Amino acid sequence: KSRIEFSTLSYLYKIFYELYLQNNLQLFIVLTNFCQYLNFKC
């Protein structure tokens, strides 16, 4: 389970880093909603 969580965190970190480079607010909002969905799902 921790291995899956680690890969998920790494994936999210990569997305956040790319969003930081692109500075794309709309994608950031979509990603934030997706993270909230995952939190409610867990």
N, CA, C and O atoms as a Maestro MAE file, in Angstrom:
{
 s_m_m2io_version
 :::
 2.0.0
}

f_m_ct {
 s_m_title
 :::
 protein
 m_atom[168] {
  # First column is atom index #
  i_m_mmod_type
  r_m_x_coord
  r_m_y_coord
  r_m_z_coord
  i_m_residue_number
  s_m_chain_name
  s_m_pdb_residue_name
  s_m_pdb_atom_name
  i_m_atomic_number
  :::
  1 25 0.835 -1.200 0.000 1 A "LYS " " N  " 7
  2 3 0.000 0.000 0.000 1 A "LYS " " CA " 6
  3 2 0.871 1.251 0.000 1 A "LYS " " C  " 6
  4 15 0.608 2.197 -0.742 1 A "LYS " " O  " 8
  5 25 1.897 1.250 0.827 2 A "SER " " N  " 7
  6 3 2.784 2.418 0.892 2 A "SER " " CA " 6
  7 2 3.488 2.639 -0.441 2 A "SER " " C  " 6
  8 15 3.776 3.775 -0.819 2 A "SER " " O  " 8
  9 25 3.764 1.545 -1.152 3 A "ARG " " N  " 7
  10 3 4.422 1.669 -2.452 3 A "ARG " " CA " 6
  11 2 3.500 2.376 -3.438 3 A "ARG " " C  " 6
  12 15 3.946 3.202 -4.235 3 A "ARG " " O  " 8
  13 25 2.206 2.046 -3.380 4 A "ILE " " N  " 7
  14 3 1.233 2.702 -4.263 4 A "ILE " " CA " 6
  15 2 1.097 4.171 -3.886 4 A "ILE " " C  " 6
  16 15 1.026 5.036 -4.759 4 A "ILE " " O  " 8
  17 25 1.060 4.451 -2.594 5 A "GLU " " N  " 7
  18 3 0.942 5.837 -2.145 5 A "GLU " " CA " 6
  19 2 2.160 6.641 -2.569 5 A "GLU " " C  " 6
  20 15 2.039 7.802 -2.961 5 A "GLU " " O  " 8
  21 25 3.328 6.028 -2.492 6 A "PHE " " N  " 7
  22 3 4.552 6.733 -2.869 6 A "PHE " " CA " 6
  23 2 4.539 7.081 -4.352 6 A "PHE " " C  " 6
  24 15 4.878 8.201 -4.733 6 A "PHE " " O  " 8
  25 25 4.148 6.126 -5.184 7 A "SER " " N  " 7
  26 3 4.103 6.388 -6.624 7 A "SER " " CA " 6
  27 2 3.042 7.432 -6.943 7 A "SER " " C  " 6
  28 15 3.207 8.227 -7.869 7 A "SER " " O  " 8
  29 25 1.957 7.431 -6.181 8 A "THR " " N  " 7
  30 3 0.910 8.435 -6.391 8 A "THR " " CA " 6
  31 2 1.419 9.816 -6.020 8 A "THR " " C  " 6
  32 15 1.177 10.788 -6.735 8 A "THR " " O  " 8
  33 25 2.132 9.901 -4.893 9 A "LEU " " N  " 7
  34 3 2.691 11.184 -4.471 9 A "LEU " " CA " 6
  35 2 3.722 11.674 -5.476 9 A "LEU " " C  " 6
  36 15 3.785 12.865 -5.781 9 A "LEU " " O  " 8
  37 25 4.526 10.757 -5.986 10 A "SER " " N  " 7
  38 3 5.530 11.141 -6.981 10 A "SER " " CA " 6
  39 2 4.855 11.648 -8.247 10 A "SER " " C  " 6
  40 15 5.309 12.615 -8.859 10 A "SER " " O  " 8
  41 25 3.768 10.988 -8.635 11 A "TYR " " N  " 7
  42 3 3.029 11.399 -9.822 11 A "TYR " " CA " 6
  43 2 2.408 12.777 -9.622 11 A "TYR " " C  " 6
  44 15 2.466 13.630 -10.507 11 A "TYR " " O  " 8
  45 25 1.813 12.984 -8.447 12 A "LEU " " N  " 7
  46 3 1.208 14.283 -8.151 12 A "LEU " " CA " 6
  47 2 2.269 15.363 -8.081 12 A "LEU " " C  " 6
  48 15 2.044 16.488 -8.526 12 A "LEU " " O  " 8
  49 25 3.433 15.025 -7.519 13 A "TYR " " N  " 7
  50 3 4.515 16.003 -7.422 13 A "TYR " " CA " 6
  51 2 4.977 16.419 -8.810 13 A "TYR " " C  " 6
  52 15 5.269 17.590 -9.052 13 A "TYR " " O  " 8
  53 25 5.043 15.454 -9.716 14 A "LYS " " N  " 7
  54 3 5.450 15.748 -11.092 14 A "LYS " " CA " 6
  55 2 4.437 16.677 -11.753 14 A "LYS " " C  " 6
  56 15 4.815 17.611 -12.460 14 A "LYS " " O  " 8
  57 25 3.148 16.421 -11.524 15 A "ILE " " N  " 7
  58 3 2.101 17.267 -12.105 15 A "ILE " " CA " 6
  59 2 2.174 18.674 -11.532 15 A "ILE " " C  " 6
  60 15 2.082 19.657 -12.268 15 A "ILE " " O  " 8
  61 25 2.343 18.768 -10.198 16 A "PHE " " N  " 7
  62 3 2.439 20.078 -9.565 16 A "PHE " " CA " 6
  63 2 3.634 20.849 -10.103 16 A "PHE " " C  " 6
  64 15 3.557 22.058 -10.317 16 A "PHE " " O  " 8
  65 25 4.746 20.140 -10.323 17 A "TYR " " N  " 7
  66 3 5.950 20.795 -10.832 17 A "TYR " " CA " 6
  67 2 5.715 21.319 -12.239 17 A "TYR " " C  " 6
  68 15 6.126 22.429 -12.575 17 A "TYR " " O  " 8
  69 25 5.050 20.514 -13.059 18 A "GLU " " N  " 7
  70 3 4.755 20.949 -14.428 18 A "GLU " " CA " 6
  71 2 3.790 22.128 -14.422 18 A "GLU " " C  " 6
  72 15 3.927 23.053 -15.223 18 A "GLU " " O  " 8
  73 25 2.815 22.093 -13.520 19 A "LEU " " N  " 7
  74 3 1.870 23.205 -13.410 19 A "LEU " " CA " 6
  75 2 2.582 24.464 -12.948 19 A "LEU " " C  " 6
  76 15 2.251 25.572 -13.370 19 A "LEU " " O  " 8
  77 25 3.566 24.278 -12.075 20 A "TYR " " N  " 7
  78 3 4.332 25.427 -11.597 20 A "TYR " " CA " 6
  79 2 5.108 26.057 -12.749 20 A "TYR " " C  " 6
  80 15 5.212 27.280 -12.837 20 A "TYR " " O  " 8
  81 25 5.650 25.224 -13.627 21 A "LEU " " N  " 7
  82 3 6.387 25.747 -14.780 21 A "LEU " " CA " 6
  83 2 5.435 26.419 -15.765 21 A "LEU " " C  " 6
  84 15 5.752 27.461 -16.339 21 A "LEU " " O  " 8
  85 25 4.283 25.819 -15.949 22 A "GLN " " N  " 7
  86 3 3.328 26.361 -16.920 22 A "GLN " " CA " 6
  87 2 2.514 27.505 -16.329 22 A "GLN " " C  " 6
  88 15 2.011 28.371 -17.044 22 A "GLN " " O  " 8
  89 25 2.400 27.483 -14.999 23 A "ASN " " N  " 7
  90 3 1.604 28.499 -14.315 23 A "ASN " " CA " 6
  91 2 0.187 28.527 -14.878 23 A "ASN " " C  " 6
  92 15 -0.369 29.586 -15.169 23 A "ASN " " O  " 8
  93 25 -0.377 27.336 -15.020 24 A "ASN " " N  " 7
  94 3 -1.712 27.210 -15.597 24 A "ASN " " CA " 6
  95 2 -2.726 27.064 -14.474 24 A "ASN " " C  " 6
  96 15 -2.845 25.995 -13.874 24 A "ASN " " O  " 8
  97 25 -3.450 28.126 -14.191 25 A "LEU " " N  " 7
  98 3 -4.379 28.144 -13.059 25 A "LEU " " CA " 6
  99 2 -5.541 27.173 -13.257 25 A "LEU " " C  " 6
  100 15 -5.983 26.527 -12.306 25 A "LEU " " O  " 8
  101 25 -6.030 27.073 -14.476 26 A "GLN " " N  " 7
  102 3 -7.184 26.211 -14.721 26 A "GLN " " CA " 6
  103 2 -6.852 24.745 -14.452 26 A "GLN " " C  " 6
  104 15 -7.635 24.035 -13.822 26 A "GLN " " O  " 8
  105 25 -5.697 24.295 -14.927 27 A "LEU " " N  " 7
  106 3 -5.288 22.920 -14.671 27 A "LEU " " CA " 6
  107 2 -5.060 22.691 -13.186 27 A "LEU " " C  " 6
  108 15 -5.340 21.613 -12.662 27 A "LEU " " O  " 8
  109 25 -4.550 23.715 -12.514 28 A "PHE " " N  " 7
  110 3 -4.320 23.607 -11.077 28 A "PHE " " CA " 6
  111 2 -5.637 23.392 -10.335 28 A "PHE " " C  " 6
  112 15 -5.706 22.603 -9.393 28 A "PHE " " O  " 8
  113 25 -6.678 24.098 -10.767 29 A "ILE " " N  " 7
  114 3 -7.998 23.950 -10.144 29 A "ILE " " CA " 6
  115 2 -8.540 22.542 -10.393 29 A "ILE " " C  " 6
  116 15 -9.101 21.920 -9.490 29 A "ILE " " O  " 8
  117 25 -8.373 22.050 -11.602 30 A "VAL " " N  " 7
  118 3 -8.834 20.697 -11.920 30 A "VAL " " CA " 6
  119 2 -8.088 19.678 -11.064 30 A "VAL " " C  " 6
  120 15 -8.691 18.738 -10.546 30 A "VAL " " O  " 8
  121 25 -6.784 19.863 -10.916 31 A "LEU " " N  " 7
  122 3 -5.987 18.943 -10.109 31 A "LEU " " CA " 6
  123 2 -6.391 19.006 -8.643 31 A "LEU " " C  " 6
  124 15 -6.416 17.986 -7.954 31 A "LEU " " O  " 8
  125 25 -6.705 20.200 -8.172 32 A "THR " " N  " 7
  126 3 -7.136 20.361 -6.784 32 A "THR " " CA " 6
  127 2 -8.450 19.622 -6.544 32 A "THR " " C  " 6
  128 15 -8.616 18.953 -5.524 32 A "THR " " O  " 8
  129 25 -9.378 19.744 -7.485 33 A "ASN " " N  " 7
  130 3 -10.649 19.026 -7.363 33 A "ASN " " CA " 6
  131 2 -10.427 17.522 -7.394 33 A "ASN " " C  " 6
  132 15 -11.104 16.775 -6.688 33 A "ASN " " O  " 8
  133 25 -9.475 17.078 -8.214 34 A "PHE " " N  " 7
  134 3 -9.163 15.653 -8.302 34 A "PHE " " CA " 6
  135 2 -8.580 15.147 -6.991 34 A "PHE " " C  " 6
  136 15 -8.903 14.046 -6.547 34 A "PHE " " O  " 8
  137 25 -7.725 15.947 -6.373 35 A "CYS " " N  " 7
  138 3 -7.129 15.570 -5.088 35 A "CYS " " CA " 6
  139 2 -8.206 15.488 -4.012 35 A "CYS " " C  " 6
  140 15 -8.181 14.583 -3.177 35 A "CYS " " O  " 8
  141 25 -9.140 16.415 -4.025 36 A "GLN " " N  " 7
  142 3 -10.237 16.390 -3.059 36 A "GLN " " CA " 6
  143 2 -11.098 15.151 -3.280 36 A "GLN " " C  " 6
  144 15 -11.593 14.553 -2.324 36 A "GLN " " O  " 8
  145 25 -11.274 14.770 -4.544 37 A "TYR " " N  " 7
  146 3 -12.037 13.564 -4.856 37 A "TYR " " CA " 6
  147 2 -11.338 12.338 -4.281 37 A "TYR " " C  " 6
  148 15 -11.990 11.450 -3.731 37 A "TYR " " O  " 8
  149 25 -10.016 12.288 -4.405 38 A "LEU " " N  " 7
  150 3 -9.261 11.163 -3.863 38 A "LEU " " CA " 6
  151 2 -9.360 11.130 -2.347 38 A "LEU " " C  " 6
  152 15 -9.460 10.054 -1.756 38 A "LEU " " O  " 8
  153 25 -9.335 12.285 -1.715 39 A "ASN " " N  " 7
  154 3 -9.423 12.341 -0.257 39 A "ASN " " CA " 6
  155 2 -10.782 11.835 0.227 39 A "ASN " " C  " 6
  156 15 -10.865 11.128 1.231 39 A "ASN " " O  " 8
  157 25 -11.829 12.196 -0.481 40 A "PHE " " N  " 7
  158 3 -13.160 11.728 -0.096 40 A "PHE " " CA " 6
  159 2 -13.305 10.234 -0.378 40 A "PHE " " C  " 6
  160 15 -14.018 9.526 0.333 40 A "PHE " " O  " 8
  161 25 -12.630 9.769 -1.410 41 A "LYS " " N  " 7
  162 3 -12.732 8.361 -1.792 41 A "LYS " " CA " 6
  163 2 -12.015 7.463 -0.787 41 A "LYS " " C  " 6
  164 15 -12.468 6.349 -0.525 41 A "LYS " " O  " 8
  165 25 -10.916 7.929 -0.228 42 A "CYS " " N  " 7
  166 3 -10.114 7.110 0.689 42 A "CYS " " CA " 6
  167 2 -10.800 6.942 2.053 42 A "CYS " " C  " 6
  168 15 -10.258 6.281 2.939 42 A "CYS " " O  " 8
  :::
 }
 m_bond[167] {
  # First column is bond index #
  i_m_from
  i_m_to
  i_m_order
  :::
  1 1 2 1
  2 2 3 1
  3 3 4 2
  4 3 5 1
  5 5 6 1
  6 6 7 1
  7 7 8 2
  8 7 9 1
  9 9 10 1
  10 10 11 1
  11 11 12 2
  12 11 13 1
  13 13 14 1
  14 14 15 1
  15 15 16 2
  16 15 17 1
  17 17 18 1
  18 18 19 1
  19 19 20 2
  20 19 21 1
  21 21 22 1
  22 22 23 1
  23 23 24 2
  24 23 25 1
  25 25 26 1
  26 26 27 1
  27 27 28 2
  28 27 29 1
  29 29 30 1
  30 30 31 1
  31 31 32 2
  32 31 33 1
  33 33 34 1
  34 34 35 1
  35 35 36 2
  36 35 37 1
  37 37 38 1
  38 38 39 1
  39 39 40 2
  40 39 41 1
  41 41 42 1
  42 42 43 1
  43 43 44 2
  44 43 45 1
  45 45 46 1
  46 46 47 1
  47 47 48 2
  48 47 49 1
  49 49 50 1
  50 50 51 1
  51 51 52 2
  52 51 53 1
  53 53 54 1
  54 54 55 1
  55 55 56 2
  56 55 57 1
  57 57 58 1
  58 58 59 1
  59 59 60 2
  60 59 61 1
  61 61 62 1
  62 62 63 1
  63 63 64 2
  64 63 65 1
  65 65 66 1
  66 66 67 1
  67 67 68 2
  68 67 69 1
  69 69 70 1
  70 70 71 1
  71 71 72 2
  72 71 73 1
  73 73 74 1
  74 74 75 1
  75 75 76 2
  76 75 77 1
  77 77 78 1
  78 78 79 1
  79 79 80 2
  80 79 81 1
  81 81 82 1
  82 82 83 1
  83 83 84 2
  84 83 85 1
  85 85 86 1
  86 86 87 1
  87 87 88 2
  88 87 89 1
  89 89 90 1
  90 90 91 1
  91 91 92 2
  92 91 93 1
  93 93 94 1
  94 94 95 1
  95 95 96 2
  96 95 97 1
  97 97 98 1
  98 98 99 1
  99 99 100 2
  100 99 101 1
  101 101 102 1
  102 102 103 1
  103 103 104 2
  104 103 105 1
  105 105 106 1
  106 106 107 1
  107 107 108 2
  108 107 109 1
  109 109 110 1
  110 110 111 1
  111 111 112 2
  112 111 113 1
  113 113 114 1
  114 114 115 1
  115 115 116 2
  116 115 117 1
  117 117 118 1
  118 118 119 1
  119 119 120 2
  120 119 121 1
  121 121 122 1
  122 122 123 1
  123 123 124 2
  124 123 125 1
  125 125 126 1
  126 126 127 1
  127 127 128 2
  128 127 129 1
  129 129 130 1
  130 130 131 1
  131 131 132 2
  132 131 133 1
  133 133 134 1
  134 134 135 1
  135 135 136 2
  136 135 137 1
  137 137 138 1
  138 138 139 1
  139 139 140 2
  140 139 141 1
  141 141 142 1
  142 142 143 1
  143 143 144 2
  144 143 145 1
  145 145 146 1
  146 146 147 1
  147 147 148 2
  148 147 149 1
  149 149 150 1
  150 150 151 1
  151 151 152 2
  152 151 153 1
  153 153 154 1
  154 154 155 1
  155 155 156 2
  156 155 157 1
  157 157 158 1
  158 158 159 1
  159 159 160 2
  160 159 161 1
  161 161 162 1
  162 162 163 1
  163 163 164 2
  164 163 165 1
  165 165 166 1
  166 166 167 1
  167 167 168 2
  :::
 }
}
